[in-house]
Amino acid sequence: MTRAAVPVLIALGILVGLSTHMVVNCGDEDDPDICSAVIGFSPFRGSLIAFAYEGRGRISLRHGDWRRAIADFDEAIRLNPNRASLYRDRGLAHRHDGALGPAIADFDEAIALDPKRAAAYHERGLALAADGDLDRAILSYTTAMRLAPSDAEVRLDRGLAYLARGQADEARADFEAALALPAGKDDRARRIARARLAELSSAEPTPVSAPRR
């Protein structure tokens, strides 16, 4: 190798590295056009370019464009069918779009590919609960709680499922546990748990003292 060739190879290596970084991380920006440019002009194809479709899908997901997100996740899954997060994110888009059956199927696939992540179990529980299958929703929440015991949102959602099933004592226990866990980003779980506990307390019959003789 000549000395003149070394700087050229270094420059090519830098360009390839930057291009790879852009393909994998374009979804971190909030501009879908960046991912679209990567998809259109990057020399990388196959499973690597799937990251760009995933990134654009995540941007659409953040902006509530469920149909476009699903289309991008469809393509990403076609190119890289063994990535659990793609099924989880597509399931999330399906759930928000009201397609509960496809959402549950996607969460099932995400769990099959990566059974140790709590998020897919939690999301599947939400989809099952919305579909009226409270028994399976509670089972799914329970597994999510085992994998992420400090997640107050999961505990809250299982409590809501118990409440919908008429199991007030179990619901109360979950709401109290949610209040005892660390607050989330916006304290949503604690606020809702506190409100539901207040509703349960107000619904309880007032104890009646025995008449004095």
C-alpha positions in Angstrom: 0.0 0.0 0.0 1.4 3.4 -1.0 1.6 6.3 1.5 -0.8 8.3 -0.7 -3.5 5.6 -0.4 -3.5 5.7 3.4 -5.3 9.1 3.8 -7.8 8.1 1.2 -8.6 4.9 3.1 -8.9 6.8 6.4 -11.3 9.3 4.7 -13.4 6.5 3.3 -13.5 4.8 6.7 -14.7 8.1 8.3 -17.4 8.5 5.6 -18.6 4.9 6.0 -18.7 5.3 9.8 -20.6 8.6 9.6 -23.0 7.0 7.0 -23.6 4.0 9.3 -24.2 6.3 12.3 -26.8 8.2 10.3 -28.5 5.1 9.1 -28.8 3.6 12.6 -29.6 6.9 14.4 -31.7 9.0 12.0 -34.8 8.4 14.2 -33.2 10.3 17.1 -33.9 13.5 15.2 -37.4 14.8 14.8 -37.3 15.2 11.0 -38.5 12.3 9.0 -36.9 13.8 5.9 -33.5 12.8 7.3 -34.5 9.2 7.4 -36.1 9.5 4.0 -32.8 10.8 2.6 -30.9 8.0 4.2 -33.3 5.5 2.7 -33.0 7.1 -0.7 -29.3 7.7 -0.9 -27.4 5.5 1.5 -25.2 2.8 -0.1 -26.3 0.4 2.6 -29.2 -1.9 1.9 -30.8 -5.0 3.5 -31.0 -5.4 7.3 -28.9 -2.2 7.9 -31.2 0.1 6.0 -34.1 -1.3 8.2 -32.8 1.0 10.9 -33.7 4.0 8.8 -37.2 2.7 8.3 -37.5 2.0 12.0 -36.2 5.5 12.8 -38.8 7.1 10.5 -41.5 4.9 11.9 -40.6 6.0 15.5 -40.8 9.7 14.4 -44.3 9.0 12.9 -45.2 7.2 16.2 -44.2 10.2 18.2 -46.3 12.5 16.0 -49.3 10.2 16.1 -49.2 9.3 12.4 -50.1 5.7 13.0 -50.6 4.6 9.4 -47.3 5.9 8.2 -45.5 4.4 11.2 -47.1 1.0 10.5 -46.0 1.2 6.8 -42.4 1.9 7.8 -42.3 -0.8 10.5 -43.8 -3.2 7.9 -40.8 -2.5 5.6 -38.3 -2.7 8.5 -39.7 -6.0 9.6 -39.5 -7.3 6.0 -35.8 -6.4 6.0 -35.0 -7.5 9.5 -37.6 -9.9 10.8 -35.8 -10.9 14.0 -35.8 -7.5 15.8 -38.2 -7.6 18.7 -38.5 -3.8 19.0 -39.9 -3.5 15.5 -42.9 -5.7 16.4 -43.4 -3.9 19.7 -43.4 -0.5 18.0 -45.7 -1.6 15.2 -48.0 -3.2 17.8 -48.1 0.2 19.6 -49.0 1.9 16.3 -51.7 -0.7 15.7 -53.1 -0.3 19.2 -53.4 3.5 18.9 -55.0 3.0 15.4 -57.6 0.8 17.0 -56.5 -2.5 15.4 -56.3 -4.5 18.6 -56.0 -7.9 17.0 -52.9 -7.0 14.9 -51.5 -5.2 18.0 -51.8 -8.2 20.2 -50.2 -10.4 17.5 -47.2 -8.0 17.2 -46.7 -7.9 21.0 -46.8 -11.7 21.1 -44.1 -11.8 18.4 -42.0 -9.2 20.3 -42.2 -11.3 23.4 -41.3 -14.5 21.5 -38.2 -12.8 20.2 -37.2 -11.1 23.5 -39.1 -12.6 26.5 -37.2 -10.6 29.1 -38.4 -7.1 28.2 -41.3 -5.8 30.3 -42.5 -3.2 27.8 -44.1 -5.7 25.3 -45.9 -7.4 28.1 -47.2 -4.1 29.4 -48.3 -3.0 26.0 -50.0 -6.4 25.3 -51.9 -6.0 28.6 -53.2 -2.6 27.5 -54.3 -4.0 24.1 -56.0 -7.1 25.8 -57.7 -4.9 28.3 -59.0 -2.6 25.5 -60.2 -5.7 23.7 -62.1 -6.8 26.8 -59.9 -9.7 27.7 -59.2 -8.7 31.3 -58.0 -12.1 32.4 -55.2 -12.3 29.9 -54.5 -8.6 30.4 -53.9 -9.1 34.1 -51.6 -12.1 33.4 -49.6 -9.9 31.0 -49.3 -7.1 33.5 -48.2 -9.5 36.2 -45.3 -10.7 34.0 -44.4 -7.1 33.2 -44.4 -6.3 37.0 -42.1 -9.3 37.6 -39.6 -8.0 35.0 -39.9 -4.3 36.0 -41.0 -4.3 39.7 -40.4 -0.5 40.1 -42.7 0.5 37.2 -45.7 2.3 38.7 -47.5 2.5 35.4 -47.7 -1.3 35.1 -49.0 -1.6 38.7 -51.6 1.1 38.0 -52.8 -0.6 34.8 -53.2 -3.9 36.5 -55.2 -2.2 39.2 -57.4 -0.7 36.6 -58.0 -4.1 35.1 -58.9 -5.6 38.5 -61.2 -2.7 39.1 -62.9 -3.2 35.7 -63.4 -6.9 36.7 -65.0 -5.9 40.0 -62.1 -7.0 42.2 -61.9 -3.9 44.4 -59.5 -5.3 47.0 -56.9 -6.4 44.4 -57.3 -3.0 42.6 -56.8 -1.1 45.9 -53.6 -3.1 46.6 -52.2 -2.2 43.2 -53.1 1.4 43.5 -51.5 1.6 47.0 -48.4 -0.1 45.6 -48.2 2.4 42.7 -48.3 5.3 45.1 -45.3 3.7 47.0 -43.2 3.4 43.9 -40.9 6.1 42.4 -42.8 8.7 40.4 -42.6 8.6 36.6 -41.8 11.5 34.4 -45.1 13.2 34.8 -46.4 11.5 38.0 -49.3 10.2 36.0 -49.5 6.8 37.7 -49.6 8.3 41.2 -52.2 10.9 40.3 -54.6 8.3 38.8 -53.9 5.8 41.6 -54.7 8.4 44.2 -57.9 9.4 42.4 -59.0 5.8 42.1 -58.3 5.1 45.8 -60.4 8.1 46.7 -63.3 6.8 44.6 -63.0 3.3 46.2 -63.1 4.9 49.6 -66.1 7.0 48.9 -67.9 4.0 47.5 -67.4 1.9 50.7 -70.4 1.8 53.0 -70.1 3.9 56.2 -69.6 1.6 59.2 -72.6 1.6 61.5 -72.0 1.5 65.2 -74.0 -1.0 67.3 -76.8 0.8 69.1 -76.0 1.6 72.7 -78.3 0.1 75.3 
